[in-house]
Amino acid sequence: MEKVEKMDKFFVASQWLIRFVWANLIWMFLIIIGLGVFGFMPATAALFTVTRKWSQKEIDIAIWPTAWNAYKKAFLETNIAGLCFVAILGFLYIDLRIVFATMNGLASSLLYFFLFFLFGMTILALVNYFSVYAHFIYPLRGYIIQSFLLAFTSWKTSLLLIAGFGVAAYLIAQFPALLLFISGVLPAYWVMKVNLIRFQRMQAKMTAQPAQDMA
């Protein structure tokens, strides 16, 4: 009996490994066919679409059709959003360089750390963008605003995401071969899993509010 249970666990683990590797390879392929720069945003949105379904217990989805359809749908909109994030990050980076090169004293140090904080939170908002895009239906501006709100208003979620990225980075540093197989899908699955809990709470509050108003 114990041997059968071990075999079952091994089978489940091997199935998840195959899913992760296949999804990661598809993600990399979609980035490549988008010429890298234009492929990253829609490919990552497609990857989050897959991991969202996994997080909602839709385990046996066809990964390639799901990712490919999401990629085509997201190509233009996510690239526009990507340009917005690049513009914000570029502006903050230039400000950081100016402050570092030309200013000194306590005020400049405080300003430098404040700008660095905003830079980091913008990167976190970019990470959140993909899970927001995969889960909700908003106009372009709504996705970006919600991503920033999620980064600034949910510190517990943000810390969990940072911790997960730290673990993934450590694993890849220790085993560089993993870069090819889980570099995208492992962080995406973790971000989607963590943020989905937050999304469900948000939706529960939105559902409860009209009921309270009617009462």
C-alpha positions as CSV (number, residue, x, y, z in Angstrom):
1,M,0.0,0.0,0.0
2,E,2.8,2.4,0.9
3,K,4.6,1.6,-2.3
4,V,1.4,2.4,-4.3
5,E,1.1,5.7,-2.5
6,K,4.7,6.6,-3.3
7,M,4.1,5.7,-7.0
8,D,1.0,7.9,-7.1
9,K,3.0,10.8,-5.6
10,F,5.8,10.3,-8.1
11,F,3.3,10.2,-11.0
12,V,1.7,13.4,-9.8
13,A,5.1,15.1,-9.4
14,S,6.2,14.0,-12.8
15,Q,3.0,15.3,-14.4
16,W,3.5,18.7,-12.8
17,L,7.2,18.7,-13.9
18,I,6.1,18.0,-17.5
19,R,3.5,20.8,-17.3
20,F,6.0,23.3,-16.0
21,V,8.7,22.5,-18.5
22,W,6.3,22.5,-21.5
23,A,4.7,25.8,-20.4
24,N,8.2,27.4,-19.9
25,L,9.4,26.3,-23.3
26,I,6.2,27.7,-24.9
27,W,6.8,31.0,-23.0
28,M,10.3,31.2,-24.4
29,F,9.2,30.3,-27.9
30,L,6.5,33.0,-27.8
31,I,9.1,35.6,-26.7
32,I,11.3,34.6,-29.6
33,I,8.6,34.8,-32.3
34,G,7.8,38.3,-30.9
35,L,11.4,39.3,-31.6
36,G,12.2,39.4,-27.9
37,V,11.2,43.0,-27.1
38,F,7.7,42.7,-28.5
39,G,7.2,39.1,-27.4
40,F,8.0,39.4,-23.7
41,M,4.8,41.1,-22.5
42,P,2.2,39.0,-24.5
43,A,4.2,35.8,-23.9
44,T,4.2,36.4,-20.1
45,A,0.5,37.4,-20.2
46,A,-0.1,34.0,-22.0
47,L,1.9,32.2,-19.3
48,F,-0.1,33.8,-16.5
49,T,-3.3,32.8,-18.3
50,V,-2.1,29.2,-18.1
51,T,-1.0,29.4,-14.5
52,R,-4.3,31.1,-13.5
53,K,-6.2,28.0,-14.8
54,W,-3.9,25.7,-12.9
55,S,-4.4,27.8,-9.7
56,Q,-8.2,27.4,-10.2
57,K,-7.9,23.6,-10.4
58,E,-8.1,23.4,-14.2
59,I,-5.2,21.1,-14.3
60,D,-5.7,19.2,-17.6
61,I,-6.0,22.2,-20.0
62,A,-4.3,22.1,-23.4
63,I,-1.3,24.3,-22.7
64,W,-0.3,25.3,-26.2
65,P,-3.8,26.3,-27.5
66,T,-4.5,28.2,-24.3
67,A,-1.2,30.1,-24.4
68,W,-1.3,30.8,-28.2
69,N,-4.8,32.2,-28.1
70,A,-4.0,34.4,-25.1
71,Y,-0.8,35.5,-26.8
72,K,-2.6,36.7,-30.0
73,K,-5.3,38.4,-27.9
74,A,-2.8,40.2,-25.6
75,F,-0.2,41.2,-28.2
76,L,-1.1,44.8,-28.8
77,E,-2.6,45.8,-25.5
78,T,0.2,44.3,-23.3
79,N,2.9,45.9,-25.5
80,I,1.3,49.3,-25.0
81,A,1.2,48.6,-21.2
82,G,4.8,47.5,-21.4
83,L,5.7,50.8,-23.0
84,C,4.0,52.7,-20.1
85,F,5.9,50.7,-17.5
86,V,9.2,51.3,-19.4
87,A,8.5,55.0,-19.6
88,I,7.8,55.2,-15.8
89,L,10.9,53.1,-15.0
90,G,13.0,55.1,-17.4
91,F,11.9,58.4,-15.9
92,L,12.7,57.1,-12.3
93,Y,16.0,55.7,-13.4
94,I,17.1,59.1,-15.0
95,D,16.0,60.9,-11.8
96,L,18.0,58.4,-9.7
97,R,21.1,59.0,-11.8
98,I,20.7,62.8,-11.6
99,V,20.2,62.8,-7.8
100,F,23.2,60.4,-7.4
101,A,25.5,62.5,-9.6
102,T,24.6,66.0,-8.7
103,M,23.2,66.2,-5.2
104,N,24.6,65.5,-1.7
105,G,23.5,65.8,1.9
106,L,20.7,64.3,3.9
107,A,17.9,65.6,1.7
108,S,19.4,64.1,-1.4
109,S,19.9,60.8,0.3
110,L,16.3,60.7,1.4
111,L,15.2,61.7,-2.2
112,Y,17.4,59.0,-3.6
113,F,16.0,56.3,-1.4
114,F,12.4,57.5,-2.1
115,L,13.0,57.3,-5.9
116,F,14.6,53.9,-5.4
117,F,11.5,52.8,-3.5
118,L,9.3,54.0,-6.3
119,F,11.4,52.2,-8.8
120,G,11.1,48.9,-6.9
121,M,7.4,49.3,-6.5
122,T,7.0,50.0,-10.2
123,I,8.7,46.7,-10.9
124,L,6.4,45.0,-8.4
125,A,3.4,46.6,-10.1
126,L,4.7,45.3,-13.5
127,V,4.8,41.8,-11.9
128,N,1.2,42.2,-10.6
129,Y,0.1,43.5,-14.0
130,F,0.2,40.0,-15.6
131,S,-1.9,38.4,-12.9
132,V,-4.4,41.3,-13.0
133,Y,-4.5,41.0,-16.8
134,A,-5.1,37.3,-16.7
135,H,-7.9,37.5,-14.1
136,F,-9.9,40.7,-14.7
137,I,-11.4,42.6,-17.6
138,Y,-10.4,46.3,-17.5
139,P,-9.5,49.0,-20.0
140,L,-5.8,49.4,-20.5
141,R,-5.5,52.2,-17.9
142,G,-7.4,50.1,-15.4
143,Y,-5.0,47.2,-15.6
144,I,-2.1,49.6,-14.8
145,I,-3.8,51.4,-12.0
146,Q,-5.0,48.2,-10.4
147,S,-1.4,46.8,-10.6
148,F,0.0,49.8,-8.7
149,L,-2.9,49.7,-6.2
150,L,-2.1,46.0,-5.5
151,A,1.6,46.8,-5.1
152,F,1.0,49.7,-2.6
153,T,-2.0,48.5,-0.6
154,S,-1.2,44.8,0.0
155,W,2.1,44.6,1.8
156,K,1.6,41.0,2.9
157,T,1.1,39.9,-0.7
158,S,4.0,42.0,-1.9
159,L,6.3,40.4,0.7
160,L,5.1,36.9,-0.2
161,L,5.9,37.7,-3.9
162,I,9.3,39.0,-3.1
163,A,10.1,35.9,-0.9
164,G,8.9,33.6,-3.8
165,F,11.1,35.4,-6.3
166,G,14.0,35.0,-3.8
167,V,13.5,31.3,-3.6
168,A,13.2,30.9,-7.4
169,A,16.4,33.0,-7.9
170,Y,18.3,30.9,-5.3
171,L,17.2,27.6,-7.0
172,I,18.2,28.9,-10.5
173,A,21.6,30.2,-9.1
174,Q,22.2,26.8,-7.5
175,F,21.1,24.8,-10.6
176,P,21.6,27.0,-13.7
177,A,20.1,24.3,-15.9
178,L,16.7,25.2,-14.4
179,L,16.8,28.5,-16.2
180,L,15.6,26.7,-19.4
181,F,12.9,24.8,-17.7
182,I,11.3,26.9,-14.9
183,S,12.7,30.4,-15.1
184,G,9.3,31.8,-16.2
185,V,6.7,29.4,-15.1
186,L,7.7,28.9,-11.5
187,P,7.6,32.7,-10.6
188,A,4.4,33.1,-12.7
189,Y,2.7,30.2,-10.9
190,W,3.7,31.6,-7.5
191,V,2.6,35.2,-8.3
192,M,-0.8,33.9,-9.7
193,K,-1.3,31.6,-6.7
194,V,-0.6,34.4,-4.2
195,N,-2.5,37.1,-6.0
196,L,-5.5,34.9,-6.7
197,I,-6.2,34.8,-3.0
198,R,-6.2,38.6,-2.9
199,F,-8.4,38.8,-6.0
200,Q,-11.0,36.4,-4.5
201,R,-11.1,38.6,-1.3
202,M,-11.6,41.7,-3.5
203,Q,-14.4,40.1,-5.5
204,A,-16.1,38.8,-2.3
205,K,-16.1,42.4,-0.9
206,M,-17.5,43.8,-4.2
207,T,-20.2,41.1,-4.2
208,A,-21.1,41.8,-0.5
209,Q,-21.3,45.6,-0.9
210,P,-24.4,45.7,-3.1
211,A,-26.1,43.2,-0.8
212,Q,-25.4,45.5,2.2
213,D,-26.6,48.5,0.3
214,M,-29.9,46.8,-0.6
215,A,-30.3,45.8,3.1
